[in-house]
Each structure stands twice: as C-alpha cells, then as structure tokens.
Amino acid sequence: MEQFVMNQHSQPLAAYRRVAAQVHPLVAVVKLYDEAIRQLRLAIMATQDRRHEESHACITKSSTILRGLCHCLRFDKGEDVAQQLLKAYTYNIIAIHTAYGRHDATARYEKIIWHLTGLRNAWAEIAGLAPKTQLVPVPQKAVRR
C-alpha cells in the first residue's frame, strides 16, 4: 500500500520532469496546463455521451497534472506567488472532483477550464508564447434528471 501511495504522488512530478527536460521549464508549465485543459474538454464530451468511466479517467488525469504543479512550486523563490498558486491549484482540484457526476458537471468543467486558461495564459505570456482564446462559460439552467 505504501508503494502505491508513493507512486501515486511521484507520477505527476515525474511527468513534469520528463516535459521539463525536453523544453524550457516555463514552456513545460504551459504545456501541462494545455494538457489539463484538454483532459477536461475530453471529460465534458464523455459526460455528455454518458461515458462515465472515461469522464472519470479524464478528470483524474487533469487533477493529477494540477497536483504535480503543486509539488513543483518554489516557496523559497516567491512565497506569496507560490501560496496563491497552491490555493488556485487546490481549489481547481477540489472543483474538478466535486463536479463529477453532478447534473451540471459540464458547466462546472467549463468554468474550471476558464480559470485554468487564465492561469495558462499568464504563464504563456511570461514564457513568450501565444495566449489561448478564453471562452466565457455560458450559464446553463439547471436540468433535473
């Protein structure tokens, strides 16, 4: 059991290190945001098609990436910024898992994507990369099923 927990926590960090070894670290962070957002978009499609297992796998991948970003924060280089990013990552991780299985999950995922795109674009600007279009989530009426 201890080995499973250790592997579970080291996987996001290992993914970051693999990407960071191939590109500049700032570009790696942007690419990780892109993948977290992509996984949420896949979760939306799976949810709409009622493919619940696939949706769960996608949100797990997205939250794992965010958890990996949490582990890479450098509190020694800027405690205030690191603390704010930790709060943002934690909030989004909780929001991702809280949305799963709810009747308004797709709207919730869209809102999370909107937040993550804002963070992604901030990192992209620092890295000298182009921003992604940030679509405003459209409020949906609650539909009881």
Residue, then its C-alpha position, 0 to 999 in steps of 0.5 A: m500500500e505504501q508503494f502505491v501511495m508513493n507512486q501515486h504522488s511521484q507520477p505527476l512530478a515525474a511527468y513534469r520532469r520528463v516535459a521539463a527536460q525536453v523544453h524550457p521549464l516555463v514552456a513545460v508549465v504551459k504545456l501541462y496546463d494545455e494538457a489539463i485543459r484538454q483532459l477536461r474538454l475530453a471529460i465534458m464530451a464523455t459526460q455528455d455521451r454518458r461515458h462515465e468511466e472515461s469522464h472519470a479517467c479524464i478528470t483524474k488525469s487533469s487533477t493529477i497534472l494540477r497536483g504535480l504543479c503543486h509539488c513543483l512550486r518554489f516557496d523559497k523563490g516567491e512565497d506569496v506567488a507560490q501560496q496563491l498558486l497552491k490555493a488556485y491549484t487546490y481549489n481547481i482540484i477540489a472543483i474538478h472532483t466535486a463536479y463529477g457526476r453532478h447534473d451540471a458537471t459540464a458547466r462546472y468543467e467549463k468554468i474550471i477550464w476558464h480559470l485554468t486558461g487564465l492561469r495558462n495564459a499568464w504563464a504563456e505570456i511570461a514564457g513568450l508564447a501565444p495566449k489561448t482564446q478564453l471562452v466565457p462559460v455560458p450559464q446553463k439552467a439547471v436540468r433535473r434528471 
